[in-house]
């Protein structure tokens, strides 16, 4: 089955957002989630030197900011954005009720 690549050449507007949208369309919505996951993992690994709970909270906050940007670009769905907000709530509760943070 050949791959349909017409969406890579039939877009108008900004080339960067058009190309990102075309890649997201061809990957059936996985591109935006993988960008979000990559940012989350990168910030988590970077912030682990301050402790695991602090790194989880930091990654959740930066992840929700990235999720808002990706939602404005229509690269992720509303469910993913709501999941990021729920992760921030869980991270704040974990950090709040932890004894050694």
Residue, then its C-alpha position, 0 to 999 in steps of 0.5 A: x500500500x503506497x503512502x499518501x504524501x500529498x499533505x506535505x505539498x498542499x499547505x498554505x501559510x507558515x512552512x514550519x507549522x504547515x509541515x508540523x501539521x502535515x507530519x501530524x496528519x500523516x502520523x495520525x496524531x502521534x507527532x504532537x504526543x511524541x513532542x510532548x513526551x520528549x519535552x517531558x522526559x528531557x526536563x525530568x532527566x535534567x531536573x533529577x539532580x534536585x530530587x525525583x519528586x521535584x523533577x516530576x513536578x517541574x516536568x509536569x509544569x513545563x509539560x502543561x505549558x508545552x501542551x498548551x502551545x501544542x494544542x494551539x497548534x492543533x498538534x494534540x487533542x483536548x484529552x491529552x491537554x486535560x491529561x497534562x493538567x491532571x498530571x500537574x494536580x497529581x504532581x503538586x499533591x505528591x510534592x505537597x504531601x511528601x515529607x522529604x521534598 
